[in-house]
Amino acid sequence: MLNIVLVCQFGASTGMLAENIKKAAQSQGLDVMVNAYGVAEIATVSKNADVILIGPQMRFQQQEFEQKYKQVPFLAIDALDYGMMNGEKVLASAMKKIAEFKK
């Protein structure tokens, strides 16, 4: 089972996107766990995450997160996909990032 973590300032707006990602994963027969958290929880949730998706409003912090939590890949969610709550596209991006990180 893959653990996809979404992080934004408080975890509220990404919660809706997390649900759409879950639906997309189920429709593709993928075994994933998807949850949204506020940035204050990043140290805890990074320990078991396969990828951490950060809200577009936090993309400027991606490099800082990557340096601090090297055991997990980070990906800033595309602003358009985020705005459209496009779970399928965000899931595809997350899966690609996981595959690249494992190489």
C-alpha positions as CSV (number, residue, x, y, z in Angstrom):
1,M,0.0,0.0,0.0
2,L,1.3,3.4,-1.0
3,N,0.9,6.3,1.5
4,I,0.3,9.6,-0.3
5,V,0.3,12.6,2.0
6,L,-1.0,16.1,1.0
7,V,0.2,19.1,3.0
8,C,-1.1,22.7,2.9
9,Q,-1.1,25.5,5.4
10,F,-3.8,23.9,7.6
11,G,-4.9,20.8,5.8
12,A,-8.4,22.0,4.9
13,S,-8.3,22.7,1.2
14,T,-6.2,19.6,0.4
15,G,-8.8,17.4,2.2
16,M,-11.2,17.7,-0.7
17,L,-8.4,16.9,-3.2
18,A,-7.4,13.9,-1.1
19,E,-10.9,12.4,-1.5
20,N,-10.7,12.9,-5.3
21,I,-7.3,11.2,-5.4
22,K,-8.7,8.2,-3.4
23,K,-11.6,7.9,-5.9
24,A,-9.2,8.0,-8.8
25,A,-7.0,5.3,-7.2
26,Q,-10.0,3.1,-6.5
27,S,-11.1,3.3,-10.1
28,Q,-7.7,2.2,-11.2
29,G,-7.5,-0.6,-8.7
30,L,-4.6,0.9,-6.8
31,D,-4.0,0.2,-3.1
32,V,-3.2,3.7,-1.7
33,M,-3.8,5.6,1.5
34,V,-4.4,9.3,1.0
35,N,-4.6,11.9,3.8
36,A,-4.3,15.7,4.1
37,Y,-2.5,17.4,6.9
38,G,-1.4,20.9,8.0
39,V,2.3,21.8,7.5
40,A,2.8,21.7,11.3
41,E,2.4,17.9,11.1
42,I,5.0,17.3,8.3
43,A,7.8,16.0,10.5
44,T,5.5,13.2,11.8
45,V,3.8,12.3,8.6
46,S,7.0,12.3,6.5
47,K,8.2,9.2,8.4
48,N,5.7,6.8,6.7
49,A,4.9,8.7,3.4
50,D,5.8,7.4,0.0
51,V,5.3,10.9,-1.4
52,I,4.3,14.3,0.0
53,L,2.3,16.6,-2.2
54,I,2.4,20.2,-1.2
55,G,-0.3,22.8,-2.0
56,P,0.6,25.2,-4.7
57,Q,0.6,28.1,-2.2
58,M,3.5,26.4,-0.5
59,R,5.6,25.5,-3.5
60,F,8.2,28.0,-2.5
61,Q,9.0,25.8,0.5
62,Q,9.6,22.6,-1.5
63,Q,13.4,22.9,-1.6
64,E,13.5,23.5,2.2
65,F,11.3,20.4,2.8
66,E,13.5,18.3,0.5
67,Q,16.6,19.2,2.3
68,K,15.1,18.5,5.7
69,Y,13.2,15.3,4.9
70,K,15.4,13.5,2.5
71,Q,13.8,10.1,2.9
72,V,10.7,11.1,1.0
73,P,10.0,12.8,-2.3
74,F,8.1,16.1,-2.4
75,L,6.0,17.4,-5.3
76,A,4.2,20.8,-5.5
77,I,0.7,20.2,-6.8
78,D,0.0,21.8,-10.2
79,A,-2.1,24.9,-9.5
80,L,-4.6,24.2,-12.3
81,D,-5.0,20.5,-11.1
82,Y,-5.4,21.8,-7.6
83,G,-8.0,24.4,-8.5
84,M,-10.0,21.8,-10.6
85,M,-9.6,19.2,-7.8
86,N,-8.4,16.8,-10.5
87,G,-7.6,13.7,-8.5
88,E,-6.7,11.7,-11.6
89,K,-4.0,14.0,-12.7
90,V,-2.6,14.6,-9.2
91,L,-2.5,10.8,-8.6
92,A,-0.6,10.3,-11.9
93,S,1.9,13.0,-11.0
94,A,2.3,11.4,-7.5
95,M,2.9,7.9,-9.0
96,K,5.4,9.3,-11.4
97,K,7.3,11.1,-8.6
98,I,7.4,8.0,-6.5
99,A,8.8,6.0,-9.4
100,E,11.5,8.6,-10.2
101,F,12.5,8.8,-6.5
102,K,13.0,5.0,-6.2
103,K,15.4,4.9,-9.2
